[in-house]
Amino acid sequence: MGKKNSDYKLLSKLFFALLPYQALMLVINTLNSIVDSLFASNIVGETAMTAIGLYAPATHFLFALSVVLVSGSQLLTGESLGNNDRNRVKILFSEDLLTAFIISVTVGIIMVIAANAGIAQLMVNGEEERHALKYYMLGQSIGIPALVVGQQLFSFLSMENQTKRTMAASLACVAANTLMNYIFVARLKLGTLGLGLGSSGGLWVFCSVMGAYYLAGKSFIRFSLSGISLSEVKLIFTKGYSGAISRFVEMFRCIIVNMLIVKYVGNGGLSSFAASNSVMALFWPIPFGMTAVVRMLLGVSIGEKDRKSVSDIMKVLFTKGVLFQCGISLIIMVLAEPITRLFYRDPADPVYGMTVMAFRILPLCMPLAVISLSFVAYSQSMDNKKLANVLAVVDGALDVVLLSMLLIPVLKMNGLYLANVLNGFICLALIVGYAFAKYGHFPRTMDQLLTLPDDFGASEDERIDIEISEMSDVLNVSSQVIDFCNSRGIDDRRSHFAGLALEEMAGNIVKHGFTADSREHYVDIRVIHDNDDVILRLRDNCRSFDPLERTKVIDSEDKTKNVGIRIVNGISKDVQYQNLLGLNVLTIRI
């Protein structure tokens, strides 16, 4: 792999370590929808499935609302952590939660008013379907604040490495939803109102389990009204709206697509689409989770102005991320008929055949979506709003709607499924075409595909990257650093101190961190010459250890102990430590 690949290895391991938990944040509502669909199709009937399908635009709107706040706060929090600005992290957390609560309560009240005002009459013709949709909306409205606020809590808990709590909250949510659906739907026969109440109850359990951590005062990030400003709230929206545009326009796409299905296929098409969406939604959190991980990692790397890590994050996505998603898609396609039989058991029923084809075609668009969604997140991070907005609109609705208008009248439901796949290829062409327009040729490197600005971060001649995977590597660190410093014209004294400091700290990590458990460990070292300062950055995936905390007690100890930490404190201008997303990051400025 070469000595320059430790960054890629660390980011690759971190990517897949964070992915399950970020996917869980997005899968909660999906699991609730699947539980609802199973109770609806097996106990209430096809009318309830139609109501769930017609409610889909509202689901997209709520997720879009959550994504605006989550993505904006994630990017700004990541940048603040990269800049070691912990006070701003507290302010961002407080602003995000307060805004999420106010907006979600308002939306919940509006939904109750709309349901009672007869909005269902504008969406469906049959009286039975109208009644089912009205009461499903009323039941779901109670859980809207828990859904939106809960997703914000999940995002910040991930940054605090509270993965066990997020897992517990997720499992509790699904269990509570299932139990409440059994009580409200199977026992009390409340129909679609019971389905909505079951989902809402599960979401409140989800939110409560996570909120208890902050109420108990155990968190690093604390809620406080001090320092909150409207300008910062506006910045969260400004930073996050690009990532949510696709979700907002998907709401209108759902409305248009539903109309096309009713016109050219019928209510059976709606029922089929609702069933396939409820299962596909269980797997869509994987690409959306990858996007969330990419967004977090990019936020920190951009805050550190770390050009190489930005490129490596996207390389991990293109190689391992896309390949992983291809495997998931293949599994769905192979299991098309067994999955369909969870909802419809008669192969002679047209709904059965339409649902099977959905599971054989729709998964093909998911690997392509991994790329387009992550490029939107990258463009957000780099403030390239032009590309982010175009991709979001095209991916969210434009292509699918136009292609559906052309294909559904001819190919019926298969036309809709193919439209989604073709949309992915169009988005990929847009990404490549944007780079082609800048360079005049097809991109040859990841930096070119990303159109990374030339002045972003340290160039290759301004930095050196070193990988440490065992103690023998430590022996060469000092000479490599000294040679680099000499080549940059740095004086001998600081060159020697830089080499000595890195050798001592890297040795401590290998000696104490590598042996603490049986996991595979790396230390990624970066030395940067910036404005006549020498910046040493050590990043490792060992257990958390803050050398700055250690300096508070070493003065009273034997002077022959903790030599490395004493040397670093004596020769450096500034030392900063953070545990970012499970990685120890030590930055030393000489």
JODA-V969422 format. One record per residue. N is the residue number from 1. RES is the residue in one small letter. SS is DSSP state (a for helix, b for strand, c for the rest). PHI is phi in whole degrees, -180 to 180 (NA if undefined). D_FIRST is the distance of its C-alpha to the first C-alpha in whole Angstrom. Layout:
BEGIN
[[N/RES/SS/PHI/D_FIRST] [N/RES/SS/PHI/D_FIRST]]
END
This chain:
BEGIN
[[1/m/c/NA/0] [2/g/c/93/4] [3/k/a/-71/7] [4/k/a/-89/8] [5/n/a/-105/6] [6/s/a/-64/9] [7/d/a/-60/11] [8/y/a/-62/10] [9/k/a/-64/9] [10/l/a/-63/13] [11/l/a/-68/14] [12/s/a/-64/13] [13/k/a/-64/15] [14/l/a/-67/18] [15/f/a/-56/18] [16/f/a/-81/19] [17/a/a/-74/21] [18/l/a/-82/23] [19/l/a/-55/24] [20/p/a/-58/26] [21/y/a/-78/29] [22/q/a/-69/29] [23/a/a/-65/29] [24/l/a/-61/32] [25/m/a/-58/34] [26/l/a/-92/34] [27/v/a/-87/35] [28/i/a/-60/38] [29/n/a/-64/41] [30/t/a/-65/39] [31/l/a/-63/40] [32/n/a/-61/43] [33/s/a/-64/44] [34/i/a/-65/43] [35/v/a/-60/45] [36/d/a/-58/48] [37/s/a/-64/48] [38/l/a/-67/48] [39/f/a/-67/51] [40/a/a/-66/52] [41/s/a/-72/52] [42/n/a/-96/53] [43/i/a/-121/56] [44/v/a/-82/57] [45/g/c/126/57] [46/e/a/-64/55] [47/t/a/-61/57] [48/a/a/-66/55] [49/m/a/-63/52] [50/t/a/-63/53] [51/a/a/-62/53] [52/i/a/-63/50] [53/g/a/-65/49] [54/l/a/-71/51] [55/y/a/-79/50] [56/a/a/-53/46] [57/p/a/-58/47] [58/a/a/-66/48] [59/t/a/-61/44] [60/h/a/-62/42] [61/f/a/-63/44] [62/l/a/-65/44] [63/f/a/-69/40] [64/a/a/-63/40] [65/l/a/-60/42] [66/s/a/-65/40] [67/v/a/-64/36] [68/v/a/-55/38] [69/l/a/-73/39] [70/v/a/-64/35] [71/s/a/-68/33] [72/g/a/-64/35] [73/s/a/-69/35] [74/q/a/-61/31] [75/l/a/-64/30] [76/l/a/-69/33] [77/t/a/-66/32] [78/g/a/-60/29] [79/e/a/-64/29] [80/s/a/-67/32] [81/l/a/-64/30] [82/g/a/-62/27] [83/n/c/-95/30] [84/n/c/61/31] [85/d/c/-101/35] [86/r/a/-74/36] [87/n/a/-65/39] [88/r/a/-68/38] [89/v/a/-60/36] [90/k/a/-62/39] [91/i/a/-66/41] [92/l/a/-62/39] [93/f/a/-59/39] [94/s/a/-66/43] [95/e/a/-63/43] [96/d/a/-64/41] [97/l/a/-66/43] [98/l/a/-64/47] [99/t/a/-64/46] [100/a/a/-61/45] [101/f/a/-66/48] [102/i/a/-62/50] [103/i/a/-67/49] [104/s/a/-69/48] [105/v/a/-64/52] [106/t/a/-61/53] [107/v/a/-63/52] [108/g/a/-60/53] [109/i/a/-65/56] [110/i/a/-61/56] [111/m/a/-66/55] [112/v/a/-63/58] [113/i/a/-63/60] [114/a/a/-64/59] [115/a/a/-64/59] [116/n/a/-74/63] [117/a/c/-83/64] [118/g/c/91/63] [119/i/a/-62/60] [120/a/a/-60/59] [121/q/a/-66/62] [122/l/a/-83/60] [123/m/c/-110/57] [124/v/c/-152/59] [125/n/c/-88/62] [126/g/c/-66/63] [127/e/a/-63/65] [128/e/a/-64/63] [129/e/a/-66/60] [130/r/a/-61/61] [131/h/a/-62/62] [132/a/a/-63/59] [133/l/a/-66/57] [134/k/a/-56/59] [135/y/a/-76/58] [136/y/a/-67/55] [137/m/a/-62/54] [138/l/a/-62/56] [139/g/a/-66/55] [140/q/a/-70/51] [141/s/a/-60/52] [142/i/c/-65/53] [143/g/c/-94/49] [144/i/a/-61/48] [145/p/a/-59/48] [146/a/a/-66/46] [147/l/a/-65/43] [148/v/a/-71/43] [149/v/a/-67/43] [150/g/a/-61/41] [151/q/a/-69/38] [152/q/a/-67/38] [153/l/a/-60/38] [154/f/a/-60/35] [155/s/a/-61/33] [156/f/a/-74/34] [157/l/a/-62/34] [158/s/a/-63/30] [159/m/a/-68/29] [160/e/c/-91/31] [161/n/c/62/29] [162/q/c/-95/32] [163/t/a/-69/31] [164/k/a/-65/33] [165/r/a/-69/36] [166/t/a/-66/35] [167/m/a/-65/34] [168/a/a/-62/38] [169/a/a/-64/39] [170/s/a/-66/38] [171/l/a/-66/39] [172/a/a/-64/42] [173/c/a/-63/43] [174/v/a/-65/42] [175/a/a/-63/45] [176/a/a/-66/47] [177/n/a/-63/47] [178/t/a/-63/48] [179/l/a/-62/50] [180/m/a/-69/52] [181/n/a/-64/52] [182/y/a/-61/54] [183/i/a/-70/56] [184/f/a/-76/57] [185/v/a/-96/57] [186/a/a/-74/57] [187/r/a/-96/60] [188/l/c/-88/62] [189/k/c/56/61] [190/l/c/-86/60] [191/g/a/63/58] [192/t/a/-70/56] [193/l/a/-62/57] [194/g/a/-64/56] [195/l/a/-61/53] [196/g/a/-66/52] [197/l/a/-65/53] [198/g/a/-62/51] [199/s/a/-62/48] [200/s/a/-63/49] [201/g/a/-61/50] [202/g/a/-62/46] [203/l/a/-67/45] [204/w/a/-69/47] [205/v/a/-64/46] [206/f/a/-55/42] [207/c/a/-67/43] [208/s/a/-67/45] [209/v/a/-61/43] [210/m/a/-76/40] [211/g/a/-63/43] [212/a/a/-60/44] [213/y/a/-63/41] [214/y/a/-77/42] [215/l/a/-66/46] [216/a/c/-78/45] [217/g/c/75/44] [218/k/c/-89/41] [219/s/c/-81/39] [220/f/c/-72/37] [221/i/c/-94/38] [222/r/c/-115/42] [223/f/c/-80/44] [224/s/c/-157/46] [225/l/c/-80/49] [226/s/c/-71/49] [227/g/c/89/47] [228/i/c/-67/47] [229/s/c/-141/47] [230/l/a/-66/48] [231/s/a/-66/46] [232/e/a/-71/43] [233/v/a/-62/44] [234/k/a/-60/44] [235/l/a/-66/40] [236/i/a/-60/39] [237/f/a/-66/41] [238/t/a/-62/40] [239/k/a/-75/36] [240/g/a/-100/36] [241/y/a/-68/38] [242/s/a/-61/36] [243/g/a/-69/34] [244/a/a/-104/37] [245/i/a/-56/39] [246/s/a/-61/38] [247/r/a/-70/39] [248/f/a/-64/42] [249/v/a/-72/43] [250/e/a/-63/42] [251/m/a/-61/45] [252/f/a/-72/47] [253/r/a/-61/45] [254/c/a/-60/46] [255/i/a/-62/50] [256/i/a/-67/50] [257/v/a/-64/48] [258/n/a/-59/50] [259/m/a/-65/53] [260/l/a/-65/52] [261/i/a/-64/51] [262/v/a/-60/55] [263/k/a/-71/56] [264/y/a/-103/55] [265/v/c/-122/54] [266/g/c/112/56] [267/n/a/-63/55] [268/g/a/-62/54] [269/g/a/-65/51] [270/l/a/-63/51] [271/s/a/-63/50] [272/s/a/-63/48] [273/f/a/-66/46] [274/a/a/-64/46] [275/a/a/-65/45] [276/s/a/-67/42] [277/n/a/-66/41] [278/s/a/-65/42] [279/v/a/-82/39] [280/m/a/-60/37] [281/a/a/-64/37] [282/l/a/-69/35] [283/f/a/-99/32] [284/w/a/-61/32] [285/p/a/-59/31] [286/i/a/-68/28] [287/p/a/-64/27] [288/f/a/-68/29] [289/g/a/-66/27] [290/m/a/-60/24] [291/t/a/-63/26] [292/a/a/-64/27] [293/v/a/-64/24] [294/v/a/-58/23] [295/r/a/-63/26] [296/m/a/-64/26] [297/l/a/-65/22] [298/l/a/-65/23] [299/g/a/-57/26] [300/v/a/-67/25] [301/s/a/-65/22] [302/i/a/-72/25] [303/g/a/-61/27] [304/e/c/-85/25] [305/k/c/54/24] [306/d/c/-99/21] [307/r/a/-60/20] [308/k/a/-66/16] [309/s/a/-67/16] [310/v/a/-58/19] [311/s/a/-65/16] [312/d/a/-67/13] [313/i/a/-59/16] [314/m/a/-72/17] [315/k/a/-65/14] [316/v/a/-59/14] [317/l/a/-62/18] [318/f/a/-70/17] [319/t/a/-91/15] [320/k/a/-75/15] [321/g/a/-64/19] [322/v/a/-65/20] [323/l/a/-63/19] [324/f/a/-62/21] [325/q/a/-66/24] [326/c/a/-60/24] [327/g/a/-65/25] [328/i/a/-63/27] [329/s/a/-62/29] [330/l/a/-63/29] [331/i/a/-62/31] [332/i/a/-61/33] [333/m/a/-64/34] [334/v/a/-67/35] [335/l/c/-96/37] [336/a/a/-54/39] [337/e/a/-72/42] [338/p/a/-59/42] [339/i/a/-67/41] [340/t/a/-59/44] [341/r/c/-68/46] [342/l/c/-67/46] [343/f/c/-112/48] [344/y/c/-131/50] [345/r/c/-106/51] [346/d/c/-99/53] [347/p/c/-61/52] [348/a/c/-79/55] [349/d/c/-74/54] [350/p/a/-55/53] [351/v/a/-62/51] [352/y/a/-60/49] [353/g/a/-64/48] [354/m/a/-65/47] [355/t/a/-70/45] [356/v/a/-60/43] [357/m/a/-65/42] [358/a/a/-60/41] [359/f/a/-75/38] [360/r/a/-93/37] [361/i/a/-112/37] [362/l/a/-57/36] [363/p/a/-60/33] [364/l/a/-66/31] [365/c/a/-84/32] [366/m/a/-71/29] [367/p/a/-61/26] [368/l/a/-68/27] [369/a/a/-66/29] [370/v/a/-55/25] [371/i/a/-69/24] [372/s/a/-66/28] [373/l/a/-64/28] [374/s/a/-72/25] [375/f/a/-70/26] [376/v/a/-63/29] [377/a/a/-62/28] [378/y/a/-63/26] [379/s/a/-64/29] [380/q/a/-58/31] [381/s/a/-61/29] [382/m/c/-93/29] [383/d/c/58/32] [384/n/c/-92/32] [385/k/a/-66/35] [386/k/a/-61/36] [387/l/a/-68/33] [388/a/a/-61/33] [389/n/a/-70/37] [390/v/a/-62/37] [391/l/a/-62/34] [392/a/a/-63/35] [393/v/a/-69/39] [394/v/a/-64/38] [395/d/a/-70/35] [396/g/a/-73/38] [397/a/a/-154/41] [398/l/a/-53/42] [399/d/a/-64/40] [400/v/a/-62/41] [401/v/a/-65/45] [402/l/a/-63/45] [403/l/a/-67/44] [404/s/a/-65/45] [405/m/a/-60/49] [406/l/a/-81/48] [407/l/a/-96/47] [408/i/a/-62/49] [409/p/a/-60/52] [410/v/a/-96/51] [411/l/a/-105/48] [412/k/c/58/50] [413/m/a/-65/47] [414/n/a/-61/44] [415/g/a/-64/45] [416/l/a/-65/44] [417/y/a/-64/40] [418/l/a/-66/39] [419/a/a/-60/40] [420/n/a/-66/37] [421/v/a/-69/35] [422/l/a/-62/36] [423/n/a/-58/36] [424/g/a/-63/32] [425/f/a/-68/31] [426/i/a/-65/34] [427/c/a/-63/32] [428/l/a/-62/28] [429/a/a/-64/30] [430/l/a/-64/32] [431/i/a/-63/28] [432/v/a/-66/27] [433/g/a/-64/31] [434/y/a/-64/31] [435/a/a/-67/28] [436/f/a/-60/29] [437/a/a/-64/32] [438/k/a/-79/31] [439/y/a/-101/29] [440/g/c/80/31] [441/h/c/-156/28] [442/f/c/-66/26] [443/p/c/-59/23] [444/r/c/-106/20] [445/t/c/-133/18] [446/m/a/-64/17] [447/d/a/-58/19] [448/q/a/-72/22] [449/l/a/-62/22] [450/l/c/-81/23] [451/t/c/48/25] [452/l/c/-63/24] [453/p/c/-59/27] [454/d/c/-63/26] [455/d/c/-95/28] [456/f/c/-87/26] [457/g/c/72/24] [458/a/c/-82/22] [459/s/c/-74/21] [460/e/a/-63/18] [461/d/a/-81/21] [462/e/a/-98/22] [463/r/b/-147/19] [464/i/b/-137/17] [465/d/b/-114/13] [466/i/b/-130/12] [467/e/b/-106/10] [468/i/b/-119/13] [469/s/c/-124/12] [470/e/c/-159/15] [471/m/a/-62/18] [472/s/a/-63/17] [473/d/a/-68/15] [474/v/a/-65/18] [475/l/c/-63/20] [476/n/c/-95/18] [477/v/a/-62/18] [478/s/a/-59/22] [479/s/a/-66/22] [480/q/a/-64/19] [481/v/a/-68/21] [482/i/a/-62/24] [483/d/a/-61/23] [484/f/a/-64/22] [485/c/a/-61/25] [486/n/a/-63/27] [487/s/a/-68/26] [488/r/c/-96/27] [489/g/c/78/30] [490/i/c/-81/30] [491/d/c/-62/33] [492/d/a/-60/32] [493/r/a/-62/33] [494/r/a/-70/31] [495/s/a/-61/28] [496/h/a/-66/29] [497/f/a/-63/29] [498/a/a/-62/26] [499/g/a/-64/24] [500/l/a/-66/26] [501/a/a/-63/26] [502/l/a/-67/22] [503/e/a/-62/22] [504/e/a/-67/25] [505/m/a/-71/24] [506/a/a/-63/20] [507/g/a/-62/22] [508/n/a/-63/24] [509/i/a/-64/22] [510/v/a/-66/20] [511/k/a/-67/23] [512/h/a/-103/25] [513/g/a/-81/23] [514/f/c/-67/20] [515/t/c/-95/23] [516/a/c/-75/25] [517/d/c/-154/24] [518/s/c/-96/22] [519/r/c/-72/19] [520/e/c/-82/15] [521/h/c/-122/15] [522/y/c/-140/13] [523/v/b/-119/15] [524/d/b/-102/14] [525/i/b/-111/16] [526/r/b/-131/17] [527/v/b/-114/20] [528/i/b/-125/22] [529/h/b/-99/25] [530/d/b/-136/28] [531/n/c/51/32] [532/d/c/71/32] [533/d/b/-97/30] [534/v/b/-103/27] [535/i/b/-109/25] [536/l/b/-108/23] [537/r/b/-122/21] [538/l/b/-110/19] [539/r/b/-130/18] [540/d/b/-140/18] [541/n/c/-109/18] [542/c/c/-83/21] [543/r/c/-64/24] [544/s/c/-61/26] [545/f/c/-151/28] [546/d/c/-105/30] [547/p/a/-67/30] [548/l/a/-69/33] [549/e/a/-66/35] [550/r/a/-66/35] [551/t/a/-67/36] [552/k/a/-73/39] [553/v/a/-118/40] [554/i/a/-77/39] [555/d/c/-63/42] [556/s/c/-90/44] [557/e/c/-96/42] [558/d/c/-57/42] [559/k/c/-65/40] [560/t/c/-85/38] [561/k/c/-99/36] [562/n/c/54/33] [563/v/a/-61/33] [564/g/a/-60/30] [565/i/a/-66/31] [566/r/a/-63/34] [567/i/a/-63/33] [568/v/a/-62/31] [569/n/a/-63/34] [570/g/a/-77/36] [571/i/a/-108/34] [572/s/c/-96/32] [573/k/c/-77/34] [574/d/b/-157/33] [575/v/b/-130/31] [576/q/b/-129/30] [577/y/b/-125/28] [578/q/b/-146/28] [579/n/b/-105/26] [580/l/b/-104/25] [581/l/c/56/24] [582/g/c/94/23] [583/l/b/-110/21] [584/n/b/-78/23] [585/v/b/-127/23] [586/l/b/-114/24] [587/t/b/-119/25] [588/i/b/-122/27] [589/r/b/-111/29] [590/i/c/-116/30]]
END
